[in-house]
Amino acid sequence: MSTVDTPAFEPFDSDLVTARFLRRPNRFVVHAALEDGEEVRAHLPNPGRMEEILAAGRILALEPARRADRKTDWSAILARTPDAAGWVSLVTTLPNRLVGEALSARGLDELADWQLERSEPTLGGSRLDFLLSRDDRRMALEVKSVSLEREGMGLFPDAVTDRGRRHLRELAEIAGRDGWEAAVLFVAQRDDVRAVTAAPDIDPAFAGALDEAREAGVRILARRCRVTRRGVALGPALPTPLPEEAPPPEGSSEPDGAPEGARPS
């Protein structure tokens, strides 16, 4: 497992402005208070539940809108972690751009033998994220953005996702074809997680589909990001244990008979 960063980095275009989260009237808009007390509306590029992140008073980093025809003058780009020690990226499209950059640069050790053939291929009835090739073999790669964290574990999803479950079943089917492989790469958009796993209490159907995909030969991969006000870098690889095999929080002791480490993916 690679413990080093990739060359993929997405900088922010302008200086970010600090604000405090007030409320979220719908999935794509938040209200926030600037440092001078002015209340503004900001686009939220993340339709997920986000309840653990968008708590009242949470510090946000806003970016000025790039287009004059936008309905909001700001975009909410980052949120402070609950302990205020780091940032969480709120841009769900960012992991795909980072992974695309890393694949183009052969910067993912876990996929070092694979070459990026094209982005957003249509396979069967669905469009997946990346198509890779190695000699006469092909790989379908799907990327999932992770924002939820509990006790140092990155969890996916943070809300029920029929689309995510469908993607896993399609990957399992692709992995069974001659000359094909399949993988899903979870990208934690924060640097305070030490592993990524499913959240069966939130979406048991997705957790079950992930187990089935693993058994079908789909590779389950994960990386975390290094997030600052300057930008987001795709960081080191992480373990992807089954939920019941997830390592205990740092500083705690394992009960007798608890599994050690993560199940290899």
Secondary structure, 3 states (H helix, E strand, C coil): CCCCCCCCEEECCCCCEEEEEEEEEECCEEEEEECCCCEEEEECCCCCCCCCCCCCCCEEEEEECCCCCCCCCEEEEEEECCCCCCEEECCCCHHHHHHHHHHHCCCCHHHCCCEEEEECCEECCEECCEEEEECCEEEEEEEEEECEEECCEEEECCCCCHHHHHHHHHHHHHHCCCCEEEEEEEEECCCCCCEEEECCCCCHHHHHHHHHHHHCCCEEEEEEEEECCCEEEEEEECCCCCHHHCCCCCCCCCCCCCCCCCCCC
